[in-house]
Amino acid sequence: MVQKCNFCVETLCTMTKGGSLYKAQRTPSDYIAAILELSSLVVRHQHRLLLYWDFLYHLMPDGWRFRRACDTVHRFTADVVQRRHQALNRLGREAWLKSKQGKTVDFIDILLLAKDEDGQDLSEEDIAAEADTFMFEGHDTTASGLSWVLYNLACHPEYQERCREEIKDLMRDKESEEIEWEYLSQMPFCTMCIKDSLRLHPPVTAVSRRCTEDIKLPDGRVLPKGNVCLISIYGTHHNPAVWPEPQVYNPHRFDPENSKNKPPLAFMPFSAGPRNCIGQNFAMAEMKVVLALTLLRFAVRLDESRPVRRKPELILRSENGLWLHLEPLGPSHESRPPAMYS
């Protein structure tokens, strides 16, 4: 999963900050290590009721580690925003926009040019906070989703081969080997495989919501307005009343004929409602592109010597990693000696 995490961070860094994470002052491993540590610390904090109060938590070793990891993440983004803001002020708006012609306009560029409801420029702190949210929420979840998709396809070579054939048919007679945007809607079986992997192994296993009004349950009990409810995405996705044999990986569940009578909230890997995941279309596109390019070049095999045990934190992981063998495919589709990736 580490390699997938590096890839997703690099992709988001390009989209958000317009450049490679490897060009930053802090190494990718520092940033990723800080994100992983924050994920672990948040869950541990939730399970220690005596440390519920922040002032007490920050006196403990976990609190020190939490602040140090936050500083690493925030400094990285703040440095990028500050440099961009200085360039904008130095060149002026018109010259700065002209310098961007022919280049990709990234997320921070958009925020630097944005105005708030009063017509004022956003502050560096506001921009950094938005970029932090985009980076934090977007890379670890997608890395988890991708890792579990490849794992499930390694467990089911027949589905993997069908995905590969679908992609090869799609790319046949194409001048470029790049996956174009319009191709993503022409990968129905790959999409079904991704969706059932997200059902079986949702990257985010639970979300919380505050009731905005009293909610009466079918048994007559009432959830009072203001209460915070924990909604189990994992439990919803494994409900046998909705998903027969929920522990079985079966992409055919998401065939249009099989899924048309499902309740609308039976599948919600990106949450639901007005506060659902703002980046879900980007995440699905990224997973489809990576899956297509991977299966065109490699056969994915399990490492039988490393059993997988699910470990739910903020993001669903495996306790000892997801170890897979990637066997390069030759021109005639034969595989060569494998490489191992986690």
Secondary structure as UniProt FT lines:
FT   HELIX           2..17
FT   HELIX           21..23
FT   HELIX           28..46
FT   HELIX           49..51
FT   HELIX           54..57
FT   TURN            58..59
FT   HELIX           61..91
FT   HELIX           93..99
FT   TURN            100..102
FT   HELIX           107..113
FT   TURN            117..118
FT   HELIX           124..155
FT   HELIX           157..171
FT   TURN            172..173
FT   HELIX           181..186
FT   HELIX           188..200
FT   STRAND          206..210
FT   STRAND          215..216
FT   TURN            218..219
FT   STRAND          222..223
FT   TURN            225..226
FT   STRAND          228..232
FT   HELIX           233..237
FT   TURN            240..242
FT   TURN            246..247
FT   HELIX           251..254
FT   HELIX           256..259
FT   TURN            260..261
FT   TURN            264..265
FT   TURN            269..270
FT   TURN            274..275
FT   TURN            278..279
FT   HELIX           280..297
FT   STRAND          298..302
FT   TURN            304..305
FT   STRAND          310..312
FT   STRAND          316..318
FT   TURN            319..320
FT   STRAND          324..329
FT   TURN            331..332
FT   STRAND          339..341
//
